[in-house]
Amino acid sequence: MGLSAKGEPVTVQDETKVDVGIHLQQGSLTLTQNGKDFEGYQASVEFVAVHDGPWTANKVKFSAKGPDGKSVGLTVDLLNDTFDGPRPGVPAAIWKVVALAAISAGDIGITYAIPDPRPM
């Protein structure tokens, strides 16, 4: 090998927004919108850090197949309207998707905990 290296490599996350994509096992997540079921197969979770605060999950964009077999995109906003806590009514299964993405996000320096769904 004709390569040499020296130094102490460190990763730095300077971005204020990071998208983390994950693939979902077939049949493991069903999303229902307007009475129609969609099978999720991929999710992209947007993590944001505002004003040097801790990272938080802002939204999840799902790729899913509809009843007709066609692919669709579905987006779930995770933060409430004042952006200071979780949006009420987000299903536990979606928070599990966020947690799975957060595991991957840890590889790039994001630390994240699922918010307490109880009202403050």
Beta strands, then each sheet from edge to edge (+ up, - down):
strand 1: 17-23
strand 2: 30-33
strand 3: 36-48
strand 4: 56-65
strand 5: 71-77
sheet 1: 1+ 3- 2+
sheet 2: 1+ 3- 4+ 5-
end
